[in-house]
């Protein structure tokens, strides 16, 4: 080849490149849809109960999992649906103990504090007639001593952090 002659690519390659796929036949949309199977997502137990508007049952099932993210997401969903009071009403002492134990376990986590304090306020308002009457000694001690001391520690820690920050 001469140094002054430019090298050209063959026209056949350029032609094939330019018209690629132009003459291919696309399958019908019906053929594509028939081949695809829809995969149905399996819902968790608490999601099924929430879907059926069984809020109390959904909260109990979420508490059984002991996953704080799931429980808090469900509580926030109940707050958005204005169903938190419905889910907290008419609980047995065992159900209340499970809920208060969860609150006591996660109240120190700053990510969950505002939501759990709101739930605790609802619980105290709803069950103030039962607390301290001896109806359930375990529930009385849980609310009276354990939760009170835990909240006292949290308040003291918050005050210390505020004093440190200036």
Phi and psi in radians as a Rosetta constraint file:
Dihedral C 1 N 2 CA 2 C 2 CIRCULARHARMONIC -1.466 0.35
Dihedral N 2 CA 2 C 2 N 3 CIRCULARHARMONIC 2.562 0.35
Dihedral C 2 N 3 CA 3 C 3 CIRCULARHARMONIC -1.184 0.35
Dihedral N 3 CA 3 C 3 N 4 CIRCULARHARMONIC -0.417 0.35
Dihedral C 3 N 4 CA 4 C 4 CIRCULARHARMONIC -1.603 0.35
Dihedral N 4 CA 4 C 4 N 5 CIRCULARHARMONIC -0.158 0.35
Dihedral C 4 N 5 CA 5 C 5 CIRCULARHARMONIC -1.608 0.35
Dihedral N 5 CA 5 C 5 N 6 CIRCULARHARMONIC 2.163 0.35
Dihedral C 5 N 6 CA 6 C 6 CIRCULARHARMONIC -1.247 0.35
Dihedral N 6 CA 6 C 6 N 7 CIRCULARHARMONIC 2.595 0.35
Dihedral C 6 N 7 CA 7 C 7 CIRCULARHARMONIC -1.547 0.35
Dihedral N 7 CA 7 C 7 N 8 CIRCULARHARMONIC 2.235 0.35
Dihedral C 7 N 8 CA 8 C 8 CIRCULARHARMONIC -1.863 0.35
Dihedral N 8 CA 8 C 8 N 9 CIRCULARHARMONIC 2.551 0.35
Dihedral C 8 N 9 CA 9 C 9 CIRCULARHARMONIC -1.502 0.35
Dihedral N 9 CA 9 C 9 N 10 CIRCULARHARMONIC 2.720 0.35
Dihedral C 9 N 10 CA 10 C 10 CIRCULARHARMONIC -1.186 0.35
Dihedral N 10 CA 10 C 10 N 11 CIRCULARHARMONIC 2.594 0.35
Dihedral C 10 N 11 CA 11 C 11 CIRCULARHARMONIC -1.177 0.35
Dihedral N 11 CA 11 C 11 N 12 CIRCULARHARMONIC -0.491 0.35
Dihedral C 11 N 12 CA 12 C 12 CIRCULARHARMONIC -1.109 0.35
Dihedral N 12 CA 12 C 12 N 13 CIRCULARHARMONIC -0.713 0.35
Dihedral C 12 N 13 CA 13 C 13 CIRCULARHARMONIC -1.171 0.35
Dihedral N 13 CA 13 C 13 N 14 CIRCULARHARMONIC -0.754 0.35
Dihedral C 13 N 14 CA 14 C 14 CIRCULARHARMONIC -1.108 0.35
Dihedral N 14 CA 14 C 14 N 15 CIRCULARHARMONIC -0.710 0.35
Dihedral C 14 N 15 CA 15 C 15 CIRCULARHARMONIC -1.114 0.35
Dihedral N 15 CA 15 C 15 N 16 CIRCULARHARMONIC -0.790 0.35
Dihedral C 15 N 16 CA 16 C 16 CIRCULARHARMONIC -1.129 0.35
Dihedral N 16 CA 16 C 16 N 17 CIRCULARHARMONIC -0.683 0.35
Dihedral C 16 N 17 CA 17 C 17 CIRCULARHARMONIC -1.156 0.35
Dihedral N 17 CA 17 C 17 N 18 CIRCULARHARMONIC -0.751 0.35
Dihedral C 17 N 18 CA 18 C 18 CIRCULARHARMONIC -1.197 0.35
Dihedral N 18 CA 18 C 18 N 19 CIRCULARHARMONIC -0.668 0.35
Dihedral C 18 N 19 CA 19 C 19 CIRCULARHARMONIC -1.777 0.35
Dihedral N 19 CA 19 C 19 N 20 CIRCULARHARMONIC 0.342 0.35
Dihedral C 19 N 20 CA 20 C 20 CIRCULARHARMONIC -1.139 0.35
Dihedral N 20 CA 20 C 20 N 21 CIRCULARHARMONIC 2.357 0.35
Dihedral C 20 N 21 CA 21 C 21 CIRCULARHARMONIC 1.335 0.35
Dihedral N 21 CA 21 C 21 N 22 CIRCULARHARMONIC -0.034 0.35
Dihedral C 21 N 22 CA 22 C 22 CIRCULARHARMONIC -1.228 0.35
Dihedral N 22 CA 22 C 22 N 23 CIRCULARHARMONIC -0.601 0.35
Dihedral C 22 N 23 CA 23 C 23 CIRCULARHARMONIC -1.778 0.35
Dihedral N 23 CA 23 C 23 N 24 CIRCULARHARMONIC 0.115 0.35
Dihedral C 23 N 24 CA 24 C 24 CIRCULARHARMONIC -1.389 0.35
Dihedral N 24 CA 24 C 24 N 25 CIRCULARHARMONIC 2.640 0.35
Dihedral C 24 N 25 CA 25 C 25 CIRCULARHARMONIC -1.770 0.35
Dihedral N 25 CA 25 C 25 N 26 CIRCULARHARMONIC 2.218 0.35
Dihedral C 25 N 26 CA 26 C 26 CIRCULARHARMONIC -1.454 0.35
Dihedral N 26 CA 26 C 26 N 27 CIRCULARHARMONIC 2.471 0.35
Dihedral C 26 N 27 CA 27 C 27 CIRCULARHARMONIC -1.220 0.35
Dihedral N 27 CA 27 C 27 N 28 CIRCULARHARMONIC 2.731 0.35
Dihedral C 27 N 28 CA 28 C 28 CIRCULARHARMONIC -1.169 0.35
Dihedral N 28 CA 28 C 28 N 29 CIRCULARHARMONIC 2.705 0.35
Dihedral C 28 N 29 CA 29 C 29 CIRCULARHARMONIC -1.128 0.35
Dihedral N 29 CA 29 C 29 N 30 CIRCULARHARMONIC -0.575 0.35
Dihedral C 29 N 30 CA 30 C 30 CIRCULARHARMONIC -1.122 0.35
Dihedral N 30 CA 30 C 30 N 31 CIRCULARHARMONIC -0.635 0.35
Dihedral C 30 N 31 CA 31 C 31 CIRCULARHARMONIC -1.149 0.35
Dihedral N 31 CA 31 C 31 N 32 CIRCULARHARMONIC -0.669 0.35
Dihedral C 31 N 32 CA 32 C 32 CIRCULARHARMONIC -1.198 0.35
Dihedral N 32 CA 32 C 32 N 33 CIRCULARHARMONIC -0.778 0.35
Dihedral C 32 N 33 CA 33 C 33 CIRCULARHARMONIC -1.168 0.35
Dihedral N 33 CA 33 C 33 N 34 CIRCULARHARMONIC -0.645 0.35
Dihedral C 33 N 34 CA 34 C 34 CIRCULARHARMONIC -1.127 0.35
Dihedral N 34 CA 34 C 34 N 35 CIRCULARHARMONIC -0.577 0.35
Dihedral C 34 N 35 CA 35 C 35 CIRCULARHARMONIC -1.326 0.35
Dihedral N 35 CA 35 C 35 N 36 CIRCULARHARMONIC -0.360 0.35
Dihedral C 35 N 36 CA 36 C 36 CIRCULARHARMONIC -1.569 0.35
Dihedral N 36 CA 36 C 36 N 37 CIRCULARHARMONIC 2.384 0.35
Dihedral C 36 N 37 CA 37 C 37 CIRCULARHARMONIC -1.894 0.35
Dihedral N 37 CA 37 C 37 N 38 CIRCULARHARMONIC 2.347 0.35
Dihedral C 37 N 38 CA 38 C 38 CIRCULARHARMONIC -1.380 0.35
Dihedral N 38 CA 38 C 38 N 39 CIRCULARHARMONIC 2.244 0.35
Dihedral C 38 N 39 CA 39 C 39 CIRCULARHARMONIC -1.625 0.35
Dihedral N 39 CA 39 C 39 N 40 CIRCULARHARMONIC 2.058 0.35
Dihedral C 39 N 40 CA 40 C 40 CIRCULARHARMONIC -1.473 0.35
Dihedral N 40 CA 40 C 40 N 41 CIRCULARHARMONIC 2.243 0.35
Dihedral C 40 N 41 CA 41 C 41 CIRCULARHARMONIC -1.396 0.35
Dihedral N 41 CA 41 C 41 N 42 CIRCULARHARMONIC 2.276 0.35
Dihedral C 41 N 42 CA 42 C 42 CIRCULARHARMONIC -1.431 0.35
Dihedral N 42 CA 42 C 42 N 43 CIRCULARHARMONIC 2.196 0.35
Dihedral C 42 N 43 CA 43 C 43 CIRCULARHARMONIC -1.505 0.35
Dihedral N 43 CA 43 C 43 N 44 CIRCULARHARMONIC 2.628 0.35
Dihedral C 43 N 44 CA 44 C 44 CIRCULARHARMONIC -1.237 0.35
Dihedral N 44 CA 44 C 44 N 45 CIRCULARHARMONIC 2.865 0.35
Dihedral C 44 N 45 CA 45 C 45 CIRCULARHARMONIC -1.048 0.35
Dihedral N 45 CA 45 C 45 N 46 CIRCULARHARMONIC -0.770 0.35
Dihedral C 45 N 46 CA 46 C 46 CIRCULARHARMONIC -1.184 0.35
Dihedral N 46 CA 46 C 46 N 47 CIRCULARHARMONIC -0.528 0.35
Dihedral C 46 N 47 CA 47 C 47 CIRCULARHARMONIC -1.215 0.35
Dihedral N 47 CA 47 C 47 N 48 CIRCULARHARMONIC -0.663 0.35
Dihedral C 47 N 48 CA 48 C 48 CIRCULARHARMONIC -1.131 0.35
Dihedral N 48 CA 48 C 48 N 49 CIRCULARHARMONIC -0.736 0.35
Dihedral C 48 N 49 CA 49 C 49 CIRCULARHARMONIC -1.155 0.35
Dihedral N 49 CA 49 C 49 N 50 CIRCULARHARMONIC -0.668 0.35
Dihedral C 49 N 50 CA 50 C 50 CIRCULARHARMONIC -1.151 0.35
Dihedral N 50 CA 50 C 50 N 51 CIRCULARHARMONIC -0.644 0.35
Dihedral C 50 N 51 CA 51 C 51 CIRCULARHARMONIC -1.145 0.35
Dihedral N 51 CA 51 C 51 N 52 CIRCULARHARMONIC -0.538 0.35
Dihedral C 51 N 52 CA 52 C 52 CIRCULARHARMONIC -1.593 0.35
Dihedral N 52 CA 52 C 52 N 53 CIRCULARHARMONIC 0.132 0.35
Dihedral C 52 N 53 CA 53 C 53 CIRCULARHARMONIC 1.125 0.35
Dihedral N 53 CA 53 C 53 N 54 CIRCULARHARMONIC 0.520 0.35
Dihedral C 53 N 54 CA 54 C 54 CIRCULARHARMONIC -1.743 0.35
Dihedral N 54 CA 54 C 54 N 55 CIRCULARHARMONIC 1.381 0.35
Dihedral C 54 N 55 CA 55 C 55 CIRCULARHARMONIC -1.193 0.35
Dihedral N 55 CA 55 C 55 N 56 CIRCULARHARMONIC -0.721 0.35
Dihedral C 55 N 56 CA 56 C 56 CIRCULARHARMONIC -1.117 0.35
Dihedral N 56 CA 56 C 56 N 57 CIRCULARHARMONIC -0.771 0.35
Dihedral C 56 N 57 CA 57 C 57 CIRCULARHARMONIC -1.134 0.35
Dihedral N 57 CA 57 C 57 N 58 CIRCULARHARMONIC -0.684 0.35
Dihedral C 57 N 58 CA 58 C 58 CIRCULARHARMONIC -1.104 0.35
Dihedral N 58 CA 58 C 58 N 59 CIRCULARHARMONIC -0.740 0.35
Dihedral C 58 N 59 CA 59 C 59 CIRCULARHARMONIC -1.154 0.35
Dihedral N 59 CA 59 C 59 N 60 CIRCULARHARMONIC -0.704 0.35
Dihedral C 59 N 60 CA 60 C 60 CIRCULARHARMONIC -1.096 0.35
Dihedral N 60 CA 60 C 60 N 61 CIRCULARHARMONIC -0.732 0.35
Dihedral C 60 N 61 CA 61 C 61 CIRCULARHARMONIC -1.184 0.35
Dihedral N 61 CA 61 C 61 N 62 CIRCULARHARMONIC -0.616 0.35
Dihedral C 61 N 62 CA 62 C 62 CIRCULARHARMONIC -1.218 0.35
Dihedral N 62 CA 62 C 62 N 63 CIRCULARHARMONIC -0.649 0.35
Dihedral C 62 N 63 CA 63 C 63 CIRCULARHARMONIC -1.150 0.35
Dihedral N 63 CA 63 C 63 N 64 CIRCULARHARMONIC -0.554 0.35
Dihedral C 63 N 64 CA 64 C 64 CIRCULARHARMONIC -1.122 0.35
Dihedral N 64 CA 64 C 64 N 65 CIRCULARHARMONIC -0.503 0.35
Dihedral C 64 N 65 CA 65 C 65 CIRCULARHARMONIC -1.291 0.35
Dihedral N 65 CA 65 C 65 N 66 CIRCULARHARMONIC -0.381 0.35
Dihedral C 65 N 66 CA 66 C 66 CIRCULARHARMONIC 1.033 0.35
Dihedral N 66 CA 66 C 66 N 67 CIRCULARHARMONIC 0.516 0.35
Dihedral C 66 N 67 CA 67 C 67 CIRCULARHARMONIC -1.839 0.35
Dihedral N 67 CA 67 C 67 N 68 CIRCULARHARMONIC 1.913 0.35
Dihedral C 67 N 68 CA 68 C 68 CIRCULARHARMONIC -1.084 0.35
Dihedral N 68 CA 68 C 68 N 69 CIRCULARHARMONIC -0.590 0.35
Dihedral C 68 N 69 CA 69 C 69 CIRCULARHARMONIC -1.139 0.35
Dihedral N 69 CA 69 C 69 N 70 CIRCULARHARMONIC -0.696 0.35
Dihedral C 69 N 70 CA 70 C 70 CIRCULARHARMONIC -1.155 0.35
Dihedral N 70 CA 70 C 70 N 71 CIRCULARHARMONIC -0.814 0.35
Dihedral C 70 N 71 CA 71 C 71 CIRCULARHARMONIC -1.103 0.35
Dihedral N 71 CA 71 C 71 N 72 CIRCULARHARMONIC -0.775 0.35
Dihedral C 71 N 72 CA 72 C 72 CIRCULARHARMONIC -1.196 0.35
Dihedral N 72 CA 72 C 72 N 73 CIRCULARHARMONIC -0.652 0.35
Dihedral C 72 N 73 CA 73 C 73 CIRCULARHARMONIC -1.106 0.35
Dihedral N 73 CA 73 C 73 N 74 CIRCULARHARMONIC -0.694 0.35
Dihedral C 73 N 74 CA 74 C 74 CIRCULARHARMONIC -1.177 0.35
Dihedral N 74 CA 74 C 74 N 75 CIRCULARHARMONIC -0.723 0.35
Dihedral C 74 N 75 CA 75 C 75 CIRCULARHARMONIC -1.102 0.35
Dihedral N 75 CA 75 C 75 N 76 CIRCULARHARMONIC -0.740 0.35
Dihedral C 75 N 76 CA 76 C 76 CIRCULARHARMONIC -1.126 0.35
Dihedral N 76 CA 76 C 76 N 77 CIRCULARHARMONIC -0.641 0.35
Dihedral C 76 N 77 CA 77 C 77 CIRCULARHARMONIC -1.144 0.35
Dihedral N 77 CA 77 C 77 N 78 CIRCULARHARMONIC -0.699 0.35
Dihedral C 77 N 78 CA 78 C 78 CIRCULARHARMONIC -1.132 0.35
Dihedral N 78 CA 78 C 78 N 79 CIRCULARHARMONIC -0.643 0.35
Dihedral C 78 N 79 CA 79 C 79 CIRCULARHARMONIC -1.134 0.35
Dihedral N 79 CA 79 C 79 N 80 CIRCULARHARMONIC -0.744 0.35
Dihedral C 79 N 80 CA 80 C 80 CIRCULARHARMONIC -1.127 0.35
Dihedral N 80 CA 80 C 80 N 81 CIRCULARHARMONIC -0.584 0.35
Dihedral C 80 N 81 CA 81 C 81 CIRCULARHARMONIC -1.484 0.35
Dihedral N 81 CA 81 C 81 N 82 CIRCULARHARMONIC 0.014 0.35
Dihedral C 81 N 82 CA 82 C 82 CIRCULARHARMONIC 0.985 0.35
Dihedral N 82 CA 82 C 82 N 83 CIRCULARHARMONIC 0.707 0.35
Dihedral C 82 N 83 CA 83 C 83 CIRCULARHARMONIC -2.096 0.35
Dihedral N 83 CA 83 C 83 N 84 CIRCULARHARMONIC 0.206 0.35
Dihedral C 83 N 84 CA 84 C 84 CIRCULARHARMONIC -1.157 0.35
Dihedral N 84 CA 84 C 84 N 85 CIRCULARHARMONIC -0.729 0.35
Dihedral C 84 N 85 CA 85 C 85 CIRCULARHARMONIC -1.114 0.35
Dihedral N 85 CA 85 C 85 N 86 CIRCULARHARMONIC -0.657 0.35
Dihedral C 85 N 86 CA 86 C 86 CIRCULARHARMONIC -1.127 0.35
Dihedral N 86 CA 86 C 86 N 87 CIRCULARHARMONIC -0.723 0.35
Dihedral C 86 N 87 CA 87 C 87 CIRCULARHARMONIC -1.266 0.35
Dihedral N 87 CA 87 C 87 N 88 CIRCULARHARMONIC -0.418 0.35
Dihedral C 87 N 88 CA 88 C 88 CIRCULARHARMONIC -1.627 0.35
Dihedral N 88 CA 88 C 88 N 89 CIRCULARHARMONIC -0.228 0.35
Dihedral C 88 N 89 CA 89 C 89 CIRCULARHARMONIC -1.343 0.35
Dihedral N 89 CA 89 C 89 N 90 CIRCULARHARMONIC 2.673 0.35
Dihedral C 89 N 90 CA 90 C 90 CIRCULARHARMONIC 0.932 0.35
Dihedral N 90 CA 90 C 90 N 91 CIRCULARHARMONIC 0.848 0.35
Dihedral C 90 N 91 CA 91 C 91 CIRCULARHARMONIC -1.659 0.35
Dihedral N 91 CA 91 C 91 N 92 CIRCULARHARMONIC 2.551 0.35
Dihedral C 91 N 92 CA 92 C 92 CIRCULARHARMONIC -1.360 0.35
Dihedral N 92 CA 92 C 92 N 93 CIRCULARHARMONIC 2.836 0.35
Dihedral C 92 N 93 CA 93 C 93 CIRCULARHARMONIC -1.000 0.35
Dihedral N 93 CA 93 C 93 N 94 CIRCULARHARMONIC -0.641 0.35
Dihedral C 93 N 94 CA 94 C 94 CIRCULARHARMONIC -1.134 0.35
Dihedral N 94 CA 94 C 94 N 95 CIRCULARHARMONIC -0.726 0.35
Dihedral C 94 N 95 CA 95 C 95 CIRCULARHARMONIC -1.146 0.35
Dihedral N 95 CA 95 C 95 N 96 CIRCULARHARMONIC -0.679 0.35
Dihedral C 95 N 96 CA 96 C 96 CIRCULARHARMONIC -1.141 0.35
Dihedral N 96 CA 96 C 96 N 97 CIRCULARHARMONIC -0.712 0.35
Dihedral C 96 N 97 CA 97 C 97 CIRCULARHARMONIC -1.096 0.35
Dihedral N 97 CA 97 C 97 N 98 CIRCULARHARMONIC -0.735 0.35
Dihedral C 97 N 98 CA 98 C 98 CIRCULARHARMONIC -1.088 0.35
Dihedral N 98 CA 98 C 98 N 99 CIRCULARHARMONIC -0.738 0.35
Dihedral C 98 N 99 CA 99 C 99 CIRCULARHARMONIC -1.185 0.35
Dihedral N 99 CA 99 C 99 N 100 CIRCULARHARMONIC -0.765 0.35
Dihedral C 99 N 100 CA 100 C 100 CIRCULARHARMONIC -1.195 0.35
Dihedral N 100 CA 100 C 100 N 101 CIRCULARHARMONIC -0.624 0.35
Dihedral C 100 N 101 CA 101 C 101 CIRCULARHARMONIC -1.081 0.35
Dihedral N 101 CA 101 C 101 N 102 CIRCULARHARMONIC -0.713 0.35
Dihedral C 101 N 102 CA 102 C 102 CIRCULARHARMONIC -1.120 0.35
Dihedral N 102 CA 102 C 102 N 103 CIRCULARHARMONIC -0.770 0.35
Dihedral C 102 N 103 CA 103 C 103 CIRCULARHARMONIC -1.077 0.35
Dihedral N 103 CA 103 C 103 N 104 CIRCULARHARMONIC -0.770 0.35
Dihedral C 103 N 104 CA 104 C 104 CIRCULARHARMONIC -1.112 0.35
Dihedral N 104 CA 104 C 104 N 105 CIRCULARHARMONIC -0.608 0.35
Dihedral C 104 N 105 CA 105 C 105 CIRCULARHARMONIC -1.210 0.35
Dihedral N 105 CA 105 C 105 N 106 CIRCULARHARMONIC -0.695 0.35
Dihedral C 105 N 106 CA 106 C 106 CIRCULARHARMONIC -1.930 0.35
Dihedral N 106 CA 106 C 106 N 107 CIRCULARHARMONIC 0.073 0.35
Dihedral C 106 N 107 CA 107 C 107 CIRCULARHARMONIC -1.186 0.35
Dihedral N 107 CA 107 C 107 N 108 CIRCULARHARMONIC -0.404 0.35
Dihedral C 107 N 108 CA 108 C 108 CIRCULARHARMONIC -1.387 0.35
Dihedral N 108 CA 108 C 108 N 109 CIRCULARHARMONIC -0.240 0.35
Dihedral C 108 N 109 CA 109 C 109 CIRCULARHARMONIC -1.410 0.35
Dihedral N 109 CA 109 C 109 N 110 CIRCULARHARMONIC 2.067 0.35
Dihedral C 109 N 110 CA 110 C 110 CIRCULARHARMONIC -1.085 0.35
Dihedral N 110 CA 110 C 110 N 111 CIRCULARHARMONIC -0.416 0.35
Dihedral C 110 N 111 CA 111 C 111 CIRCULARHARMONIC -1.198 0.35
Dihedral N 111 CA 111 C 111 N 112 CIRCULARHARMONIC -0.485 0.35
Dihedral C 111 N 112 CA 112 C 112 CIRCULARHARMONIC -1.881 0.35
Dihedral N 112 CA 112 C 112 N 113 CIRCULARHARMONIC -0.095 0.35
Dihedral C 112 N 113 CA 113 C 113 CIRCULARHARMONIC -1.023 0.35
Dihedral N 113 CA 113 C 113 N 114 CIRCULARHARMONIC -0.849 0.35
Dihedral C 113 N 114 CA 114 C 114 CIRCULARHARMONIC -1.101 0.35
Dihedral N 114 CA 114 C 114 N 115 CIRCULARHARMONIC -0.716 0.35
Dihedral C 114 N 115 CA 115 C 115 CIRCULARHARMONIC -1.200 0.35
Dihedral N 115 CA 115 C 115 N 116 CIRCULARHARMONIC -0.762 0.35
Dihedral C 115 N 116 CA 116 C 116 CIRCULARHARMONIC -1.218 0.35
Dihedral N 116 CA 116 C 116 N 117 CIRCULARHARMONIC -0.578 0.35
Dihedral C 116 N 117 CA 117 C 117 CIRCULARHARMONIC -1.145 0.35
Dihedral N 117 CA 117 C 117 N 118 CIRCULARHARMONIC -0.675 0.35
Dihedral C 117 N 118 CA 118 C 118 CIRCULARHARMONIC -1.102 0.35
Dihedral N 118 CA 118 C 118 N 119 CIRCULARHARMONIC -0.745 0.35
Dihedral C 118 N 119 CA 119 C 119 CIRCULARHARMONIC -1.119 0.35
Dihedral N 119 CA 119 C 119 N 120 CIRCULARHARMONIC -0.725 0.35
Dihedral C 119 N 120 CA 120 C 120 CIRCULARHARMONIC -1.119 0.35
Dihedral N 120 CA 120 C 120 N 121 CIRCULARHARMONIC -0.680 0.35
Dihedral C 120 N 121 CA 121 C 121 CIRCULARHARMONIC -1.078 0.35
Dihedral N 121 CA 121 C 121 N 122 CIRCULARHARMONIC -0.758 0.35
Dihedral C 121 N 122 CA 122 C 122 CIRCULARHARMONIC -1.078 0.35
Dihedral N 122 CA 122 C 122 N 123 CIRCULARHARMONIC -0.767 0.35
Dihedral C 122 N 123 CA 123 C 123 CIRCULARHARMONIC -1.082 0.35
Dihedral N 123 CA 123 C 123 N 124 CIRCULARHARMONIC -0.778 0.35
Dihedral C 123 N 124 CA 124 C 124 CIRCULARHARMONIC -1.142 0.35
Dihedral N 124 CA 124 C 124 N 125 CIRCULARHARMONIC -0.723 0.35
Dihedral C 124 N 125 CA 125 C 125 CIRCULARHARMONIC -1.104 0.35
Dihedral N 125 CA 125 C 125 N 126 CIRCULARHARMONIC -0.698 0.35
Dihedral C 125 N 126 CA 126 C 126 CIRCULARHARMONIC -1.340 0.35
Dihedral N 126 CA 126 C 126 N 127 CIRCULARHARMONIC -0.630 0.35
Dihedral C 126 N 127 CA 127 C 127 CIRCULARHARMONIC -1.973 0.35
Dihedral N 127 CA 127 C 127 N 128 CIRCULARHARMONIC 0.384 0.35
Dihedral C 127 N 128 CA 128 C 128 CIRCULARHARMONIC -1.172 0.35
Dihedral N 128 CA 128 C 128 N 129 CIRCULARHARMONIC -0.443 0.35
Dihedral C 128 N 129 CA 129 C 129 CIRCULARHARMONIC -1.264 0.35
Dihedral N 129 CA 129 C 129 N 130 CIRCULARHARMONIC -0.451 0.35
Dihedral C 129 N 130 CA 130 C 130 CIRCULARHARMONIC -1.570 0.35
Dihedral N 130 CA 130 C 130 N 131 CIRCULARHARMONIC -0.608 0.35
Dihedral C 130 N 131 CA 131 C 131 CIRCULARHARMONIC -1.184 0.35
Dihedral N 131 CA 131 C 131 N 132 CIRCULARHARMONIC 2.314 0.35
Dihedral C 131 N 132 CA 132 C 132 CIRCULARHARMONIC 1.461 0.35
Dihedral N 132 CA 132 C 132 N 133 CIRCULARHARMONIC 0.042 0.35
Dihedral C 132 N 133 CA 133 C 133 CIRCULARHARMONIC -1.632 0.35
Dihedral N 133 CA 133 C 133 N 134 CIRCULARHARMONIC -0.130 0.35
Dihedral C 133 N 134 CA 134 C 134 CIRCULARHARMONIC 1.522 0.35
Dihedral N 134 CA 134 C 134 N 135 CIRCULARHARMONIC 0.125 0.35
Dihedral C 134 N 135 CA 135 C 135 CIRCULARHARMONIC -1.052 0.35
Dihedral N 135 CA 135 C 135 N 136 CIRCULARHARMONIC -0.750 0.35
Dihedral C 135 N 136 CA 136 C 136 CIRCULARHARMONIC -2.458 0.35
Dihedral N 136 CA 136 C 136 N 137 CIRCULARHARMONIC 1.797 0.35
Dihedral C 136 N 137 CA 137 C 137 CIRCULARHARMONIC -1.052 0.35
Dihedral N 137 CA 137 C 137 N 138 CIRCULARHARMONIC -0.619 0.35
Dihedral C 137 N 138 CA 138 C 138 CIRCULARHARMONIC -1.152 0.35
Dihedral N 138 CA 138 C 138 N 139 CIRCULARHARMONIC -0.713 0.35
Dihedral C 138 N 139 CA 139 C 139 CIRCULARHARMONIC -1.178 0.35
Dihedral N 139 CA 139 C 139 N 140 CIRCULARHARMONIC -0.686 0.35
Dihedral C 139 N 140 CA 140 C 140 CIRCULARHARMONIC -1.087 0.35
Dihedral N 140 CA 140 C 140 N 141 CIRCULARHARMONIC -0.776 0.35
Dihedral C 140 N 141 CA 141 C 141 CIRCULARHARMONIC -1.212 0.35
Dihedral N 141 CA 141 C 141 N 142 CIRCULARHARMONIC -0.592 0.35
Dihedral C 141 N 142 CA 142 C 142 CIRCULARHARMONIC -1.153 0.35
Dihedral N 142 CA 142 C 142 N 143 CIRCULARHARMONIC -0.788 0.35
Dihedral C 142 N 143 CA 143 C 143 CIRCULARHARMONIC -1.279 0.35
Dihedral N 143 CA 143 C 143 N 144 CIRCULARHARMONIC -0.781 0.35
Dihedral C 143 N 144 CA 144 C 144 CIRCULARHARMONIC -1.227 0.35
Dihedral N 144 CA 144 C 144 N 145 CIRCULARHARMONIC -0.997 0.35
Dihedral C 144 N 145 CA 145 C 145 CIRCULARHARMONIC -1.653 0.35
Dihedral N 145 CA 145 C 145 N 146 CIRCULARHARMONIC -0.966 0.35
Dihedral C 145 N 146 CA 146 C 146 CIRCULARHARMONIC -1.131 0.35
Dihedral N 146 CA 146 C 146 N 147 CIRCULARHARMONIC -0.914 0.35
Dihedral C 146 N 147 CA 147 C 147 CIRCULARHARMONIC -1.193 0.35
Dihedral N 147 CA 147 C 147 N 148 CIRCULARHARMONIC -0.663 0.35
Dihedral C 147 N 148 CA 148 C 148 CIRCULARHARMONIC -1.103 0.35
Dihedral N 148 CA 148 C 148 N 149 CIRCULARHARMONIC -0.759 0.35
Dihedral C 148 N 149 CA 149 C 149 CIRCULARHARMONIC -1.201 0.35
Dihedral N 149 CA 149 C 149 N 150 CIRCULARHARMONIC -0.660 0.35
Dihedral C 149 N 150 CA 150 C 150 CIRCULARHARMONIC -1.111 0.35
Dihedral N 150 CA 150 C 150 N 151 CIRCULARHARMONIC -0.776 0.35
Dihedral C 150 N 151 CA 151 C 151 CIRCULARHARMONIC -1.161 0.35
Dihedral N 151 CA 151 C 151 N 152 CIRCULARHARMONIC -0.636 0.35
Dihedral C 151 N 152 CA 152 C 152 CIRCULARHARMONIC -1.074 0.35
Dihedral N 152 CA 152 C 152 N 153 CIRCULARHARMONIC -0.719 0.35
Dihedral C 152 N 153 CA 153 C 153 CIRCULARHARMONIC -1.121 0.35
Dihedral N 153 CA 153 C 153 N 154 CIRCULARHARMONIC -0.726 0.35
Dihedral C 153 N 154 CA 154 C 154 CIRCULARHARMONIC -1.132 0.35
Dihedral N 154 CA 154 C 154 N 155 CIRCULARHARMONIC -0.716 0.35
Dihedral C 154 N 155 CA 155 C 155 CIRCULARHARMONIC -1.130 0.35
Dihedral N 155 CA 155 C 155 N 156 CIRCULARHARMONIC -0.737 0.35
Dihedral C 155 N 156 CA 156 C 156 CIRCULARHARMONIC -1.097 0.35
Dihedral N 156 CA 156 C 156 N 157 CIRCULARHARMONIC -0.731 0.35
Dihedral C 156 N 157 CA 157 C 157 CIRCULARHARMONIC -1.107 0.35
Dihedral N 157 CA 157 C 157 N 158 CIRCULARHARMONIC -0.721 0.35
Dihedral C 157 N 158 CA 158 C 158 CIRCULARHARMONIC -1.113 0.35
Dihedral N 158 CA 158 C 158 N 159 CIRCULARHARMONIC -0.729 0.35
Dihedral C 158 N 159 CA 159 C 159 CIRCULARHARMONIC -1.106 0.35
Dihedral N 159 CA 159 C 159 N 160 CIRCULARHARMONIC -0.721 0.35
Dihedral C 159 N 160 CA 160 C 160 CIRCULARHARMONIC -1.113 0.35
Dihedral N 160 CA 160 C 160 N 161 CIRCULARHARMONIC -0.707 0.35
Dihedral C 160 N 161 CA 161 C 161 CIRCULARHARMONIC -1.168 0.35
Dihedral N 161 CA 161 C 161 N 162 CIRCULARHARMONIC -0.645 0.35
Dihedral C 161 N 162 CA 162 C 162 CIRCULARHARMONIC -1.148 0.35
Dihedral N 162 CA 162 C 162 N 163 CIRCULARHARMONIC -0.701 0.35
Dihedral C 162 N 163 CA 163 C 163 CIRCULARHARMONIC -1.164 0.35
Dihedral N 163 CA 163 C 163 N 164 CIRCULARHARMONIC -0.623 0.35
Dihedral C 163 N 164 CA 164 C 164 CIRCULARHARMONIC -1.198 0.35
Dihedral N 164 CA 164 C 164 N 165 CIRCULARHARMONIC -0.664 0.35
Dihedral C 164 N 165 CA 165 C 165 CIRCULARHARMONIC -1.276 0.35
Dihedral N 165 CA 165 C 165 N 166 CIRCULARHARMONIC -0.350 0.35
